[in-house]
Amino acid sequence: MAVDLHPGLLPLAFLVGTWRGEGVGGYEGIEGFRFGQTITFTSTGRPALGYVSETWWIDEPRDGRSFGSPLATEVGFWRVQPGEDGATQVEVMLAHPFGVAEVYVGEVHGTRIELRSNVVIKTATARDVTRSERLYGLVEQGDLGYAIDMEAEGKPLQPHLSARLSRDPSGDAQT
């Protein structure tokens, strides 16, 4: 069943659907790695897009990981708010199963979205993530590219993840 996109979400319409591809990750003290990913943005007709991201290991086996082993999952919602000076502001709420929830704020500029963490909430046993910045946008051939910088465990803000994902035509339902 197809669902109309809420009019307030038109600045994010280019995201709706399923995206698949590969990325790279690393961090100070973590050896670089490659991962596969699927991101799905869905519309229910309400003024927020649903968001689910799943990643899995595609690198050489190491540290108990083998090809296809699950890595990270994120779930949440993206919504648009009017910003200052006519800018389009976006608010993103994400939850991670390792005990961290994040709220991002940022701006939409055409098909480019810049986000910075506004609030990071952690459980008592979660990794000490203190802030994060994300950049999403359409790149060559209409692919979705993104980069995530993270500040965690007392280390400064630095690159953590980046990926390039292609639209999956079989996953473009808005429900």
Legacy VTK file of the C-alpha trace (Angstrom):
# vtk DataFile Version 3.0
C-alpha trace
ASCII
DATASET POLYDATA
POINTS 175 float
0.000 0.000 0.000
1.521 3.345 -1.057
1.226 6.250 1.360
1.333 9.902 0.383
4.238 11.879 1.765
3.205 14.460 4.353
3.631 17.923 2.720
5.963 19.043 5.506
8.426 16.330 4.485
8.852 17.424 0.860
12.446 18.628 1.491
13.309 15.017 2.447
11.353 13.329 -0.360
14.576 12.360 -2.165
15.433 10.020 0.753
12.245 7.926 0.701
12.901 4.316 -0.233
15.537 1.691 0.410
19.252 2.232 -0.176
21.923 -0.500 -0.295
25.670 -0.373 -0.594
29.025 -0.503 1.118
31.066 1.663 3.403
34.224 1.921 5.433
34.725 2.503 9.125
37.432 3.063 11.658
38.331 5.144 14.659
41.375 5.887 16.753
42.333 2.520 18.241
40.093 0.551 15.827
41.537 -1.006 12.683
39.722 0.105 9.519
36.992 -2.170 8.188
34.435 -2.512 5.383
30.716 -3.017 5.885
27.544 -3.588 3.894
24.461 -1.511 4.661
20.775 -1.088 4.021
18.962 2.130 4.975
15.204 2.488 4.581
13.253 5.742 4.867
9.483 5.227 5.042
6.457 7.476 5.067
3.253 6.746 6.956
1.558 9.971 5.927
2.502 11.531 9.275
4.981 14.442 9.523
8.044 12.226 10.182
9.970 9.726 8.080
10.679 6.376 9.682
14.340 5.323 9.469
16.054 1.937 9.834
19.736 1.254 9.154
21.375 -2.158 9.330
25.054 -2.922 8.742
27.043 -6.141 8.453
30.697 -7.171 8.149
32.082 -7.609 4.591
35.798 -7.482 5.396
38.269 -10.302 5.947
37.457 -12.342 9.074
39.011 -10.954 12.297
38.177 -10.239 15.920
35.494 -12.942 15.879
33.741 -11.372 12.883
33.096 -13.203 9.634
31.498 -12.187 6.361
27.859 -11.238 6.940
28.026 -10.937 10.747
25.758 -8.170 11.989
27.301 -4.872 13.084
25.156 -1.858 13.996
21.450 -1.107 13.799
19.833 2.329 14.103
16.136 3.125 14.203
14.446 6.482 14.417
12.567 9.339 12.834
13.435 12.336 10.658
11.234 15.439 10.591
11.377 18.906 9.084
10.879 22.186 10.927
11.009 25.776 9.680
14.422 27.269 10.383
15.801 30.761 10.725
16.076 33.002 7.652
13.918 30.634 5.590
16.302 27.684 5.989
14.838 24.197 6.209
15.750 22.599 9.529
15.735 18.846 10.077
15.517 17.016 13.396
16.626 13.391 13.628
16.020 11.072 16.579
17.986 7.782 16.573
18.226 4.853 18.979
20.957 2.213 19.014
20.741 -1.206 20.708
24.086 -0.657 22.472
22.484 1.845 24.866
22.795 5.205 23.095
20.026 7.510 21.839
20.845 10.651 19.845
18.999 13.757 18.717
20.476 15.662 15.785
19.575 19.054 14.382
20.702 20.459 11.089
19.741 21.944 7.777
18.615 20.678 4.407
20.184 22.368 1.381
18.636 20.786 -1.726
19.824 17.158 -1.553
22.493 17.812 1.110
21.766 17.410 4.829
24.176 18.537 7.547
23.471 17.282 11.081
25.125 17.821 14.453
24.222 16.097 17.682
22.067 18.130 20.007
21.610 15.532 22.747
23.294 12.178 23.408
21.740 9.943 26.057
23.533 6.814 27.318
22.686 3.915 29.558
25.075 3.142 32.426
26.798 0.429 30.376
26.946 2.198 26.998
30.082 3.388 25.257
30.943 6.995 26.114
29.778 8.746 22.931
29.732 12.501 23.571
28.825 13.969 20.175
28.548 13.231 16.495
28.152 15.021 13.165
26.626 13.583 9.996
26.551 14.644 6.366
24.129 13.015 3.895
23.613 13.849 0.253
23.027 12.660 -3.246
26.227 12.082 -5.210
26.993 10.914 -8.755
24.355 8.732 -10.424
21.836 9.611 -7.703
23.530 7.512 -5.025
23.225 8.435 -1.355
26.538 9.198 0.295
27.138 9.937 3.938
29.932 10.536 6.443
29.771 10.327 10.236
32.294 11.920 12.574
32.207 10.907 16.228
33.658 12.051 19.543
33.824 9.151 22.008
35.809 7.584 24.828
37.680 10.846 25.474
38.951 11.057 21.888
38.381 14.159 19.720
35.781 14.415 16.953
37.117 12.371 14.024
35.911 10.390 10.991
34.171 7.142 11.935
31.964 5.858 9.092
31.223 6.679 5.468
29.288 4.879 2.762
27.829 5.119 -0.703
24.422 3.517 -1.209
22.336 2.995 -4.345
18.575 3.131 -4.458
17.010 -0.341 -4.389
14.100 -0.168 -6.848
12.443 -3.168 -5.200
12.376 -1.377 -1.819
10.883 1.968 -2.776
7.472 1.521 -1.180
6.542 4.337 1.193
4.875 2.077 3.729
LINES 1 176
175 0 1 2 3 4 5 6 7 8 9 10 11 12 13 14 15 16 17 18 19 20 21 22 23 24 25 26 27 28 29 30 31 32 33 34 35 36 37 38 39 40 41 42 43 44 45 46 47 48 49 50 51 52 53 54 55 56 57 58 59 60 61 62 63 64 65 66 67 68 69 70 71 72 73 74 75 76 77 78 79 80 81 82 83 84 85 86 87 88 89 90 91 92 93 94 95 96 97 98 99 100 101 102 103 104 105 106 107 108 109 110 111 112 113 114 115 116 117 118 119 120 121 122 123 124 125 126 127 128 129 130 131 132 133 134 135 136 137 138 139 140 141 142 143 144 145 146 147 148 149 150 151 152 153 154 155 156 157 158 159 160 161 162 163 164 165 166 167 168 169 170 171 172 173 174
